[in-house]
Amino acid sequence: MQGDYILRKSNKSKYDYHLADRISELADEILVSILTLLPLNEAATTSILSKRWRYLCQYVLASTMTLKFDAEKTSCSLIDLNREEREQKIRRYVAWVNSVVEQHTWPNIEQFRIAFDLDNSFSSSINKWIQFALKKRVQILELDFSENGIHHRQKSCYNFPHELLGLNRGSTSTAVCCEIPSLNPCVYLGLKSIRVLHFNFVDVAEEVLECFLSNCPVLERLSVFHSPNLVNLRVVGPSIALKYLVIRQCNSLESIEICDANLVSLSYVGNEISLLLRNVPLLVEVSISEDCICNNFIEVAFTQLSCCLSQLEILKLTDQIVPYKRDHIFPILANLKHLEMIFEEDNVCGLLQLTSFFRASPCLHRLVLYLQVCIFSLGRLFSQ
């Protein structure tokens, strides 16, 4: 920490420079407020300044409500390291998280985020972190084990344990948590506080997701990225509080069923799946980006969305080209305000077909078109 330079006259020289440590003169309450604004790793480094700073840092780490273990710079540097150096840095990260978790004494936390390249070989530590977060009545739980910008990892994904939620592997999809005597009951009480769940490169089974959905009464946001063995996902029943669902690149996924639910926004990116929607009166935003081999993607999408087309306000259909069909009649989109679609570079007729779409969307006021120039390059053509 640096202080202010004060200029004073001296007999020995014309001027004498004295370094006044103004920051250390501040009250503990103010210094704690400053430290809480820093990322955890930066706050921890201030402990080397003095015994007083070490005490303040320990207090902040023990009482902070936001535990975000982001190590982006460290993760970037792993790419250029040999195996031994890489494993050493990973072990340091795990030790850092363990140290903070062990020191934490506050009864509750708002956010617990792990963002580092970890795989199933660290499952023992990760399981303890999740139990810690649930015991602390966490509201936002994020497990992001992606390699820095690399989506095709060679290592095995962390497998979310069924046993942590009181489930037996292979149990039925109507997942209801049961108490396991060996686990602290606070783990189950912790489910009552979760508002946001994010899984990236976490192998999370449908039974686990449905257990979260059924037993987290205030869970509003769920996002699952790159879960390799997720096959089916059901969001069924008015008791489920979920409002925002994002599913991306879960390559084994075959179906998503959403029925009698309060969902407001649905976003899906991945392979072609069976999408079943029934009685979703609050759904107003849908984004679908499917790697579809069929030539009638638009018709399939409209069929899947038929129960909610009239209420949609935002619709994004990307990664599939809109084919030209003469005299094509689009369904009425009475409340649509925002539309995104994609066209081939030389598909002028497809662009002209938009007039039919406009007639079917009387409230449209924002249109975003993407032009497919080549298979790996998409450019924005028009936005207003």
Secondary structure, DSSP 8 states (H G I E B T S, - for coil): ---EEEEEE-SSSSEEEEEE-TGGGS-HHHHHHHHHTS-HHHHHHGGGS-HHHHHHHHHHHHH-SEEEEE-HHHHHHGGGS-HHHHHHHHHHHHHHHHHHHHH---S--SEEEEES---GGGHHHHHHHHHHHHHTT-SEEEEE--BTTB-S-SS--EE--GGGGT--TT--SS------TTS-THHHHHGGG--EEEEESEE--HHHHHHHHHH-TT--EEEEES-TT--EEEEESTT----EEEEE--TT--EEEEES----EEEEEEE--EEEEES-TT--EEEEEEE---S-HHHHHHHHTTTTGGG-SEEEEEEEE----TT------TT--EEEEEEETT-HHHHHTHHHHHHH-TT--EEEEEEEEETTEEEEEEE-
